[in-house]
Amino acid sequence: MNSANPTPASPPARRLPLAGVLRVGRPSEIWFKPALSVVASVGPPNLTLLALGRLDLAMYTMAGSLCALYAHNRPYAARAGALVWVVLGMLGGLAVALVAASLTGSAVVLVTVGALLAAAQKVLCDATRVGPPGNVVLTFVSSASLFAPQTLDRVPGHLALAAATGAWAWLVCMAPALVRPHGPERRATAGALRAAAAYADTGGAGEGYARARAAGYAAVQAAWQSLLSTGAPSRTRRGLERLVIRAEVALAAPAESDAGRLRAWARVLRGTGPVPQAGLPRAAADELLGVDAARSLWMRLGPLTPLAVRTALGCALAGYASLALGIGRPYWALVTAASLYQANIALTWSRAVQRVVGNVVGVLVFAAVAPLAHLDQAVLVLCCLAFSFGAEVLISRNYWLGSVCVTPMALLITEFAGFQEPGELMTERVVDTVVGALVGFVAAVAVTNRRAGDRVERALTSADQAREQAARLLSEPDPDASALESARRGLAVALVDLRATADAAAGEWWQRALPQERVVLAEQSGHRTLAATARRQGLLPERGTGTETEDARP
């Protein structure tokens, strides 16, 4: 049998998923961090404007305050820099929007500018892996600003307000470092240990083992990326590195790993106490600096070209369609379209369903809350704070649940400059949501991503080359310890990239059939080589001995 070129199993077109699109999952482990941060960042500026009688300026202060939603999963050394770039990106988009609004009153031109901004924001957020909430908040800020009354002489003052609250958001997000300076990397390591334990429970066989293995390697890679961004090595970091190595070992040989011990280590990491000591062979103990295998920004931009075209086209057409229907706020349709675009068509469809359902339910919530919010501007501000908190509490369980709170919050924000008739707001929001979702999804289908199959082929080649490199070192009688560790980590990264690339391509339409069998074979041989490499490093017991050589000293 020729296993090198198996018969492709994937059809050229795929059915759109419906089951599970609205299923409620478990909340994020750190759901309370962005929820509390956004309240602490939005509240003081808005209450100050309320006291000054200038709540009409809240649009600009909230632009900076909403930056507090970003980078909560990053170590503080990396978070500091990431948040600076988020604030600068927000200010850049806001500046373009304000200047455009000052120079022209043409709705068509403004929609076009908003669509181009949305595409740039989408691509940059995905390429830099800034994480949730991604481009959606930045696009909401810039798009809404395009359709607010503006003059050139007021632009510097409005940008200054956004910059000041952006700086305040930076302080809010960095403040927890004073209490738990290694919290993010401890959580990332604990996540890797728990994922490895879940795979160890399967013993490397049975139903769901492949998914558990892929989740485990993804969690380990995320932990390495977290540790590699913490700056100079420290005692805590080196302890965490040893634990991540232990998670990798469990993934390489699940049947020989103790899932209970992995979970026990993960539980200890939840606190602020000492990092558990996971002994390693002396040969490996000095080679734990990890391998930063992340591709450069320019290399990550190329594959995002179809996504950029989808975003620009979909947002523009959604905005134009809203204008044709006579809706006064076409940016709602534009933002709806911008929020849809995910890694492939299947995920984009799921997001479209979630967005429509969440927004329609959110409009009903607004109808119930509007009479209360109209009692006083102070109540209006407090309602917005409550919905901003609720959105972050719920959105990690499912996107549509978060939208149930985001929608009334967005509607209430439009009333900061003055109360408006609820019926009109609700009608426009529902129409714009449906228009944005329909037109945005049609644009995603129209702009095909035929390069997805090519990326799978390249990922297969990279995985094969990484496996061959590790195999060559294994064949040597006395391979260099550093080279062997680098080869093992490089192979692990290549396998994670292969699985992610194959999953993304599987959800695309109108492309040639994917080499699914070759992907499976490459994964199987790659993981066997990983196990052999770990055993050669002394991280696994030699076959037939049941023991491993380990230096377990703290």
Solvent accessible surface area in square Angstrom, and as a share of the most:
residue,aa,sasa,rsa
1,M,219,0.98
2,N,99,0.51
3,S,51,0.33
4,A,65,0.50
5,N,110,0.57
6,P,21,0.13
7,T,117,0.68
8,P,74,0.46
9,A,81,0.63
10,S,12,0.08
11,P,74,0.47
12,P,84,0.53
13,A,40,0.31
14,R,40,0.15
15,R,228,0.83
16,L,49,0.24
17,P,50,0.32
18,L,128,0.64
19,A,97,0.75
20,G,32,0.31
21,V,10,0.06
22,L,70,0.35
23,R,168,0.61
24,V,69,0.40
25,G,32,0.31
26,R,214,0.78
27,P,56,0.35
28,S,43,0.28
29,E,89,0.40
30,I,26,0.13
31,W,83,0.29
32,F,80,0.33
33,K,40,0.17
34,P,20,0.12
35,A,0,0.00
36,L,102,0.51
37,S,12,0.08
38,V,2,0.01
39,V,44,0.26
40,A,43,0.33
41,S,0,0.00
42,V,3,0.02
43,G,4,0.03
44,P,61,0.38
45,P,20,0.13
46,N,1,0.01
47,L,80,0.40
48,T,75,0.44
49,L,12,0.06
50,L,43,0.22
51,A,89,0.69
52,L,125,0.62
53,G,59,0.57
54,R,111,0.40
55,L,4,0.02
56,D,63,0.33
57,L,29,0.14
58,A,0,0.00
59,M,60,0.27
60,Y,11,0.04
61,T,4,0.02
62,M,8,0.04
63,A,1,0.01
64,G,0,0.00
65,S,0,0.00
66,L,11,0.05
67,C,1,0.01
68,A,0,0.00
69,L,17,0.09
70,Y,1,0.00
71,A,3,0.02
72,H,12,0.05
73,N,90,0.46
74,R,62,0.23
75,P,4,0.03
76,Y,19,0.07
77,A,65,0.51
78,A,22,0.17
79,R,2,0.01
80,A,25,0.19
81,G,35,0.34
82,A,14,0.11
83,L,2,0.01
84,V,67,0.39
85,W,187,0.65
86,V,9,0.05
87,V,18,0.10
88,L,90,0.45
89,G,37,0.36
90,M,4,0.02
91,L,34,0.17
92,G,36,0.35
93,G,7,0.06
94,L,1,0.01
95,A,28,0.22
96,V,71,0.41
97,A,0,0.00
98,L,0,0.00
99,V,57,0.33
100,A,15,0.11
101,A,15,0.12
102,S,28,0.18
103,L,120,0.60
104,T,39,0.23
105,G,77,0.74
106,S,46,0.30
107,A,35,0.27
108,V,85,0.49
109,V,70,0.40
110,L,10,0.05
111,V,0,0.00
112,T,49,0.28
113,V,34,0.19
114,G,0,0.00
115,A,2,0.02
116,L,113,0.56
117,L,25,0.13
118,A,0,0.00
119,A,10,0.08
120,A,49,0.38
121,Q,16,0.07
122,K,14,0.06
123,V,20,0.12
124,L,95,0.47
125,C,14,0.08
126,D,51,0.26
127,A,0,0.00
128,T,61,0.35
129,R,110,0.40
130,V,15,0.09
131,G,28,0.27
132,P,109,0.69
133,P,40,0.25
134,G,15,0.15
135,N,8,0.04
136,V,33,0.19
137,V,22,0.12
138,L,15,0.08
139,T,0,0.00
140,F,44,0.18
141,V,10,0.06
142,S,2,0.01
143,S,0,0.00
144,A,12,0.09
145,S,0,0.00
146,L,2,0.01
147,F,51,0.21
148,A,16,0.12
149,P,116,0.73
150,Q,18,0.08
151,T,63,0.37
152,L,96,0.48
153,D,117,0.61
154,R,105,0.38
155,V,9,0.05
156,P,88,0.56
157,G,40,0.38
158,H,14,0.06
159,L,42,0.21
160,A,60,0.46
161,L,53,0.26
162,A,0,0.00
163,A,39,0.30
164,A,64,0.49
165,T,11,0.06
166,G,0,0.00
167,A,57,0.44
168,W,99,0.35
169,A,1,0.00
170,W,76,0.27
171,L,98,0.49
172,V,22,0.12
173,C,1,0.00
174,M,32,0.14
175,A,51,0.40
176,P,48,0.30
177,A,25,0.20
178,L,162,0.81
179,V,123,0.71
180,R,46,0.17
181,P,75,0.47
182,H,64,0.28
183,G,1,0.01
184,P,2,0.01
185,E,7,0.03
186,R,13,0.05
187,R,31,0.11
188,A,25,0.20
189,T,0,0.00
190,A,1,0.01
191,G,22,0.21
192,A,0,0.00
193,L,0,0.00
194,R,88,0.32
195,A,20,0.16
196,A,0,0.00
197,A,0,0.00
198,A,46,0.36
199,Y,8,0.03
200,A,11,0.08
201,D,88,0.46
202,T,42,0.25
203,G,32,0.31
204,G,25,0.24
205,A,61,0.48
206,G,56,0.54
207,E,179,0.80
208,G,44,0.42
209,Y,61,0.23
210,A,50,0.39
211,R,200,0.73
212,A,21,0.16
213,R,24,0.09
214,A,32,0.25
215,A,55,0.43
216,G,0,0.00
217,Y,9,0.03
218,A,50,0.39
219,A,25,0.19
220,V,4,0.02
221,Q,24,0.11
222,A,53,0.41
223,A,0,0.00
224,W,3,0.01
225,Q,75,0.33
226,S,11,0.07
227,L,0,0.00
228,L,50,0.25
229,S,41,0.27
230,T,26,0.15
231,G,46,0.45
232,A,87,0.67
233,P,77,0.48
234,S,45,0.29
235,R,187,0.68
236,T,32,0.19
237,R,19,0.07
238,R,71,0.26
239,G,7,0.07
240,L,0,0.00
241,E,0,0.00
242,R,49,0.18
243,L,0,0.00
244,V,0,0.00
245,I,1,0.00
246,R,13,0.05
247,A,0,0.00
248,E,5,0.02
249,V,10,0.06
250,A,2,0.01
251,L,4,0.02
252,A,15,0.12
253,A,8,0.07
254,P,15,0.09
255,A,84,0.65
256,E,82,0.37
257,S,32,0.20
258,D,81,0.42
259,A,15,0.12
260,G,46,0.44
261,R,110,0.40
262,L,8,0.04
263,R,84,0.31
264,A,37,0.29
265,W,29,0.10
266,A,1,0.01
267,R,146,0.53
268,V,75,0.43
269,L,1,0.00
270,R,168,0.61
271,G,35,0.33
272,T,98,0.57
273,G,34,0.33
274,P,123,0.77
275,V,15,0.09
276,P,20,0.13
277,Q,81,0.36
278,A,4,0.03
279,G,10,0.09
280,L,3,0.02
281,P,9,0.06
282,R,165,0.60
283,A,67,0.52
284,A,6,0.04
285,A,18,0.14
286,D,108,0.56
287,E,45,0.20
288,L,0,0.00
289,L,93,0.46
290,G,21,0.20
291,V,40,0.23
292,D,105,0.54
293,A,41,0.32
294,A,51,0.40
295,R,98,0.36
296,S,59,0.38
297,L,66,0.33
298,W,201,0.71
299,M,117,0.52
300,R,38,0.14
301,L,36,0.18
302,G,36,0.35
303,P,34,0.21
304,L,30,0.15
305,T,64,0.37
306,P,16,0.10
307,L,17,0.08
308,A,24,0.19
309,V,72,0.41
310,R,4,0.02
311,T,0,0.00
312,A,24,0.18
313,L,68,0.34
314,G,0,0.00
315,C,0,0.00
316,A,14,0.11
317,L,75,0.37
318,A,0,0.00
319,G,0,0.00
320,Y,72,0.27
321,A,30,0.23
322,S,0,0.00
323,L,47,0.23
324,A,90,0.70
325,L,107,0.53
326,G,63,0.61
327,I,23,0.11
328,G,55,0.52
329,R,44,0.16
330,P,3,0.02
331,Y,20,0.08
332,W,6,0.02
333,A,0,0.00
334,L,0,0.00
335,V,7,0.04
336,T,1,0.01
337,A,0,0.00
338,A,2,0.02
339,S,1,0.01
340,L,0,0.00
341,Y,1,0.00
342,Q,44,0.19
343,A,61,0.47
344,N,6,0.03
345,I,2,0.01
346,A,24,0.18
347,L,93,0.46
348,T,0,0.00
349,W,60,0.21
350,S,17,0.11
351,R,53,0.19
352,A,8,0.06
353,V,32,0.19
354,Q,23,0.10
355,R,12,0.04
356,V,42,0.24
357,V,45,0.26
358,G,0,0.00
359,N,3,0.01
360,V,56,0.32
361,V,53,0.31
362,G,0,0.00
363,V,6,0.04
364,L,113,0.56
365,V,44,0.25
366,F,0,0.00
367,A,40,0.31
368,A,82,0.63
369,V,30,0.17
370,A,2,0.02
371,P,88,0.55
372,L,94,0.47
373,A,0,0.00
374,H,50,0.22
375,L,130,0.65
376,D,73,0.38
377,Q,65,0.29
378,A,37,0.28
379,V,39,0.22
380,L,0,0.00
381,V,0,0.00
382,L,101,0.50
383,C,15,0.09
384,C,2,0.01
385,L,19,0.10
386,A,65,0.50
387,F,25,0.11
388,S,5,0.03
389,F,70,0.29
390,G,14,0.14
391,A,3,0.02
392,E,30,0.13
393,V,38,0.22
394,L,52,0.26
395,I,57,0.29
396,S,46,0.29
397,R,84,0.31
398,N,16,0.08
399,Y,28,0.11
400,W,46,0.16
401,L,31,0.15
402,G,0,0.00
403,S,5,0.03
404,V,21,0.12
405,C,16,0.10
406,V,47,0.27
407,T,0,0.00
408,P,0,0.00
409,M,21,0.09
410,A,4,0.03
411,L,0,0.00
412,L,0,0.00
413,I,22,0.11
414,T,28,0.16
415,E,0,0.00
416,F,8,0.03
417,A,83,0.64
418,G,32,0.30
419,F,94,0.39
420,Q,59,0.26
421,E,106,0.47
422,P,40,0.25
423,G,33,0.32
424,E,98,0.44
425,L,1,0.01
426,M,41,0.18
427,T,80,0.47
428,E,18,0.08
429,R,10,0.04
430,V,49,0.28
431,V,48,0.27
432,D,0,0.00
433,T,2,0.01
434,V,56,0.32
435,V,20,0.11
436,G,0,0.00
437,A,5,0.04
438,L,115,0.57
439,V,37,0.21
440,G,0,0.00
441,F,27,0.11
442,V,97,0.56
443,A,3,0.02
444,A,0,0.00
445,V,37,0.21
446,A,71,0.55
447,V,25,0.14
448,T,47,0.27
449,N,10,0.05
450,R,146,0.53
451,R,132,0.48
452,A,3,0.02
453,G,2,0.02
454,D,55,0.29
455,R,45,0.16
456,V,1,0.01
457,E,57,0.26
458,R,137,0.50
459,A,6,0.04
460,L,4,0.02
461,T,69,0.40
462,S,57,0.37
463,A,3,0.02
464,D,50,0.26
465,Q,111,0.49
466,A,21,0.16
467,R,67,0.24
468,E,75,0.34
469,Q,74,0.33
470,A,0,0.00
471,A,40,0.31
472,R,139,0.51
473,L,16,0.08
474,L,36,0.18
475,S,92,0.60
476,E,72,0.32
477,P,132,0.83
478,D,127,0.66
479,P,18,0.11
480,D,89,0.46
481,A,42,0.33
482,S,54,0.35
483,A,37,0.29
484,L,7,0.03
485,E,8,0.04
486,S,52,0.34
487,A,10,0.08
488,R,8,0.03
489,R,2,0.01
490,G,23,0.22
491,L,1,0.00
492,A,6,0.05
493,V,21,0.12
494,A,13,0.10
495,L,5,0.03
496,V,28,0.16
497,D,56,0.29
498,L,0,0.00
499,R,57,0.21
500,A,59,0.46
501,T,23,0.13
502,A,3,0.02
503,D,76,0.40
504,A,33,0.25
505,A,2,0.01
506,A,35,0.27
507,G,9,0.08
508,E,1,0.01
509,W,46,0.16
510,W,108,0.38
511,Q,8,0.03
512,R,127,0.46
513,A,34,0.27
514,L,3,0.01
515,P,19,0.12
516,Q,49,0.22
517,E,71,0.32
518,R,68,0.25
519,V,2,0.01
520,V,67,0.39
521,L,65,0.32
522,A,10,0.08
523,E,15,0.07
524,Q,64,0.28
525,S,25,0.16
526,G,1,0.01
527,H,22,0.10
528,R,159,0.58
529,T,16,0.09
530,L,5,0.02
531,A,14,0.11
532,A,43,0.33
533,T,0,0.00
534,A,1,0.00
535,R,26,0.09
536,R,95,0.35
537,Q,20,0.09
538,G,19,0.18
539,L,2,0.01
540,L,4,0.02
541,P,26,0.16
542,E,91,0.41
543,R,185,0.68
544,G,90,0.87
545,T,78,0.45
546,G,67,0.64
547,T,93,0.54
548,E,60,0.27
549,T,111,0.65
550,E,63,0.28
551,D,28,0.15
552,A,68,0.53
553,R,160,0.59
554,P,127,0.80
